Amino acid sequence: MKKKYLSQLLCAAFLSVYLLGIHDGKIALWSGDDPEPIRVFPYSVSMLPKEARKQLEAGIPIESMEDLNRLAEAYLS
């Protein structure tokens, strides 16, 4: 059981190529381990609910285009 769970965690870590987070108070997208975002969106996080800000502060891994589309709709619309 533990081995399967660890394997799933490792696979998820390697699949997460992009990360959605906060840069200078705005929603931003990072690629890999690059310290600079590849895109900063013109949306201030101060307008988001507290829970959404907490999630973005922690960083939200993007594992697929479906994830990116879902999160873009949730945070950027």
C-alpha positions as CSV (number, residue, x, y, z in Angstrom):
1,M,0.0,0.0,0.0
2,K,2.7,2.5,1.0
3,K,4.8,1.7,-2.1
4,K,1.9,2.3,-4.4
5,Y,1.1,5.7,-2.7
6,L,4.8,6.8,-3.0
7,S,4.9,5.8,-6.6
8,Q,1.8,7.9,-7.3
9,L,3.3,10.9,-5.6
10,L,6.6,10.6,-7.5
11,C,4.7,10.3,-10.8
12,A,2.6,13.3,-10.0
13,A,5.7,15.3,-9.1
14,F,7.3,14.5,-12.5
15,L,4.2,15.2,-14.4
16,S,3.8,18.7,-12.9
17,V,5.6,20.8,-15.5
18,Y,3.7,24.0,-14.9
19,L,2.7,25.8,-11.7
20,L,0.1,28.5,-11.2
21,G,0.9,31.0,-8.4
22,I,1.4,34.7,-7.5
23,H,4.0,37.1,-8.8
24,D,3.9,40.8,-7.7
25,G,0.3,40.5,-6.6
26,K,-0.9,39.0,-9.9
27,I,-1.7,35.5,-11.0
28,A,1.3,33.9,-12.9
29,L,2.4,30.7,-14.6
30,W,5.8,29.1,-14.2
31,S,7.4,26.4,-16.2
32,G,9.6,23.8,-14.5
33,D,12.0,25.2,-12.0
34,D,12.5,28.6,-13.7
35,P,12.4,31.3,-11.0
36,E,10.7,33.8,-13.4
37,P,7.1,33.2,-14.6
38,I,6.5,32.6,-18.2
39,R,3.3,34.5,-18.1
40,V,1.9,37.1,-15.7
41,F,-1.9,37.6,-16.0
42,P,-3.4,41.1,-15.5
43,Y,-5.5,39.8,-12.6
44,S,-4.9,41.0,-9.1
45,V,-5.1,38.2,-6.4
46,S,-6.5,40.8,-4.0
47,M,-9.9,40.4,-5.7
48,L,-10.0,36.6,-5.1
49,P,-11.5,34.9,-2.1
50,K,-9.2,34.1,0.8
51,E,-9.1,30.3,0.0
52,A,-8.2,30.9,-3.6
53,R,-5.3,33.2,-2.6
54,K,-4.0,30.6,-0.2
55,Q,-4.0,28.0,-2.9
56,L,-2.2,30.3,-5.3
57,E,0.3,31.2,-2.5
58,A,1.1,27.5,-2.1
59,G,1.3,27.0,-5.9
60,I,-1.1,24.9,-7.9
61,P,0.5,22.2,-10.1
62,I,-0.7,22.0,-13.7
63,E,-0.6,18.4,-14.9
64,S,-2.6,18.7,-18.1
65,M,-4.3,21.1,-20.5
66,E,-7.6,20.2,-18.8
67,D,-6.1,21.4,-15.5
68,L,-4.9,24.7,-17.1
69,N,-8.3,25.3,-18.7
70,R,-10.2,24.6,-15.5
71,L,-8.0,26.8,-13.4
72,A,-8.0,29.6,-16.0
73,E,-11.8,29.5,-15.9
74,A,-11.8,29.5,-12.1
75,Y,-9.2,32.2,-11.5
76,L,-9.1,34.3,-14.6
77,S,-12.7,34.9,-15.5
